[in-house]
């Protein structure tokens, strides 16, 4: 029997990382995934400072949680 709960920790080059969990072939859900991330860096990317140039070169920190469920 294949593993139904996949655990996938990951690291971000430049700072931080996260954890992903995927449940497959459950009794209630066909597939469900939960992702946690906490990333940081020394400078914000250009896409983040395009409309706020005063933030260029500043460090950043971001956290996120996402949930995707297929029934």
Buried (B, 14 or more C-beta within 10 A) or exposed (E): EEEEEEEEEEEEEEBBEBEBBBBBEEEEEEBBBBBBBBBEBEBBEEEBBEEEEEEEEEEBEEEEEEEEEEE
